[in-house]
Amino acid sequence: MSGKIWVVVQHRDGKLHRGSREAIAAGQALAAEIGSAVEAVILGSGVESLAGELAGFAIESVRVLEHALLAEYTPGGYVAALAPLVRSHAPAFVISPHTYQAADFLPRLAQAADGALVPEAIGFLRVEGELQWKRPVLGGKLHARVRVKGEGVIFVSIQSGAFSADSAKVGSAPIQREAPALDGSQLMREVLGFERATTDQVDLTKADIIVAVGRGVGGADKLGPVEELARLIGGEIAASRPVIDSGWLPRDRQVGSSGQTVAPKLYLALGISGAIQHLVGMKGSSVIAAVNKDATAPIFKIATYGCVGDLHEIVPALSQVLRERAG
Amino acid sequence: MKIAVCVKQVPDPEARLRVNREGTWIDEDEVPFVLNESDEYAVEEGLRLAESTGGEVVAFSLGPDRTREAVRKVLALGAARAVVLTDPAFQGGDAMATGRALAAAIRKEGVDLVLAGSQSGDQGFAATASVIAGELGWPHAWLVMGVELEPGNATMKIKREMEGGVNESSRLSLPAVIEVQAGINHPRYASLKGIMAAKKKEIAERSPADLGLDAAKIGRAGSRLETVAVALPESGREVVWIEGDAAAMAKALIEKLQNEARVLR
């Protein structure tokens, strides 16, 4: 296959998003597989130091798209700046981390460039010479292998954690600057500001033990035994997104891509099926003990210990054991 | 205001799934289908905006015949009408092909705003509504946690979720496509009256020809992405299963956490 691999990185407040390094690692791995070269692409205003950081990877070059209208991310700005370049240079792949930002602009960029879109890839493989991508479907319960048909640029977003940022190879790359032609009408969104969604009263990142509940708990009125268990085991209560959305617990208790990212010594997952958005936020836990009725739930794929059963029976039993041990 | 809400029927997230004999997807005959979760919030947001502006909600859905059930539920909640794309030529598409078809149906209807869920519980492309926006040439925003129409209904202030508990606040001009995140509101339940009324509401079927669409550009034929196989995720490490009744499991788990993993004192 000819054509280069472009990695469009994400950054904010002068820092590269961790997923950017993972996407570079993915791009390097893909380049090695198909015999191609990686170019990093960064959009923004005043991003010299980040461009310098990117130049420290083993890639062919860093392409800097610098414009005052790119100072804040907007999907319109990114698409207007990138689409003409993608059309004229025709890279084989445009890769980005699968972040909330990429999910916002990548589909429209793919469409504007008449390309194919492979969202949320977790890896690639060759099957009888053909490149295929793996991606989670059905909330992560299954992994699908997809092939891309036809001609044109392939846009891929890389799921967090699918490639290790530490595996990105270092080197030295030249930086080339370009000033895309943009006008304000192309942004399609006027950014007014940013605010913290929660007041973050509870800092789950500092907890050694987290007792997390999912949809399976069934209601706010059924949280009592879980709270007792958390007290006895010395843990903080946390939850997956559906519990928060249902209003059973406040939003500052949410673990996952839109909540807090935690890495306690022990993560007790109760009635959590393990949608990818949740796994992203807790897979760094040292020990994961999962209780779920469904033995095929994705949480068991990353759990250290697994109990298949009803949390409403197992939680009181756990409390009972802890009480007995305390004497 | 005329508001399009795009909905999709997906396998119940609580259901156990079995891979089909060919290994290419799940055995759909064995699972109950429900309205996609984030779409429920999009419907609620659409109904609220329609109520506050004296407008109406039109539901759009692409899927097999059973998609009519999903649409019937949206009609019971308060949508005025529905448009469905159930022709086999529309089925099995990726985000590009599906977005193209839905955009054509929406264009024909003429609406001021499109609402959709941010991600489906089956394919999970999180892209179809953005493609609709691209086809229509309208602004869009993904993962929206708040919408507020501004005076004149020509612009809208939105709150968009970002990683790490930060929201972006921004302004879009209408018409636009808004992809709603679960939790933006509390979806209502259908009333008995609503369910009865829904039986009389129109569900219009549109064919590729009605929409002036080339069959080679839609559905499976028009997709660049093709699913070759599905399988259970491979395990990174092997889970240690703890067996027995609840009391036995509790005892064994605490014992392992204390003496084997040493994460409990």
Interface residues (C-beta under 8 A of the other chain):
Chain A: H17 T74 P75 G76 T99 Y100 Q101 A103 D104 L106 P107 R108 A110 Q111 A112 G115 A116 L117 V118 P119 E120 V127 Q132 R135 P136 V137 L138 G139 G140 K141 L142 H143 A144 R145 V146 R147 V148 K149 G150 G152 M188 R189 E190 V191 L192 G193 F194 E195 R196 A197 T198 D200 D208 I209 R215 I233 R241 P242 I244 D245 G247 R251 S257 S258 G259 Q260 T261 K265 L266 S273 S286 V287 A289 A290 D294 T296 P298 F300 K301 I302 A303 T304 Y305 G306 C307 V308 G309 D310 E313 I314 P316 A317 L318 Q320 V321 L322 R325
Chain B: P11 P13 E14 R16 L17 V19 I26 E37 D94 A95 M96 G99 G121 D122 Q123 G124 F125 A126 A127 T128 S130 V131 A133 G134 E135 P139 H140 A141 W142 L143 M145 K157 R160 E161 M162 E163 G164 G165 V166 N167 E168 S169 S170 R171 L172 Q181 A182 G183 H186 S223 R224 L225 E226 T227 V228 A229 V230 A231 L232 P233 E234 S235 G236 R237 V239 V240 W241 I242 A246 A247 M249 A250 K251 L253 I254 K256 L257 A261 V263 L264
